[in-house]
Amino acid sequence: MERTGRVVAPTFEDWIEASEVVVAIMARERSWRSKLPLLLNDILIALCARRIGATLFTYNREDFRLIRRHKDFPLHLLEE
């Protein structure tokens, strides 16, 4: 995958933006506080997808809807 240029990793800017999303969720979505450490990877995935112009496809409706309330990115929720 690396040879074809399909490896996408978070940039420093993605990490900074992810921290801003975490802070926003902490402030506005208090019921999610205990889950924030687990959401960090999903936030970074969403930010990477947005940065490269990709649509994120997921079954994880609840978490990515939460993230999308704080940062817009192309999202397609799959049916189980």
C-alpha positions in Angstrom: 0.0 0.0 0.0 2.8 2.4 0.7 4.2 2.0 -2.8 0.8 3.0 -4.3 0.6 6.0 -2.0 -2.5 4.7 -0.1 -1.1 5.0 3.4 -2.6 8.0 5.2 -1.3 9.1 8.6 -2.4 11.9 10.8 -0.3 15.1 10.5 0.7 17.4 13.3 -2.2 19.6 12.3 -4.6 16.7 12.5 -3.5 16.0 16.1 -4.0 19.7 17.0 -7.4 19.7 15.4 -8.3 16.4 17.1 -7.5 18.0 20.5 -9.8 20.8 19.7 -12.6 18.3 18.9 -11.9 16.5 22.2 -12.1 19.8 24.1 -15.4 20.7 22.3 -16.9 17.4 23.1 -15.8 17.7 26.8 -17.5 21.1 27.0 -20.7 20.4 25.1 -21.3 16.6 25.4 -20.6 15.8 29.0 -22.1 12.3 28.8 -19.3 11.3 26.5 -16.4 12.3 28.8 -15.6 8.8 29.8 -15.4 7.6 26.2 -13.2 10.4 24.9 -9.9 8.4 25.1 -11.5 5.8 22.9 -12.8 8.4 20.4 -9.4 9.9 19.7 -8.5 7.3 17.0 -11.9 7.8 15.4 -11.5 11.6 15.4 -8.1 11.2 13.7 -9.6 8.8 11.1 -12.3 11.4 10.3 -9.8 14.2 10.0 -7.5 12.2 7.8 -10.4 11.3 5.5 -11.5 14.9 5.3 -7.9 16.1 4.6 -7.6 13.8 1.5 -11.1 14.3 0.3 -12.3 10.8 1.1 -15.7 9.7 2.3 -15.6 7.7 5.5 -17.7 4.5 5.4 -18.6 3.0 8.8 -21.0 1.0 10.8 -20.1 3.0 13.9 -23.0 5.4 13.6 -23.1 6.8 17.1 -19.4 7.8 17.5 -19.0 9.3 14.0 -22.2 11.2 14.3 -20.9 12.7 17.5 -17.6 13.7 15.9 -19.4 15.1 12.9 -21.4 17.4 15.2 -18.1 19.1 16.0 -16.2 18.7 12.7 -17.7 18.3 9.3 -16.4 15.5 7.1 -17.8 13.3 4.3 -19.6 10.4 6.1 -21.6 7.4 4.8 -23.2 5.3 7.5 -23.6 1.7 6.6 -26.5 -0.6 7.6 -25.8 -3.7 9.6 
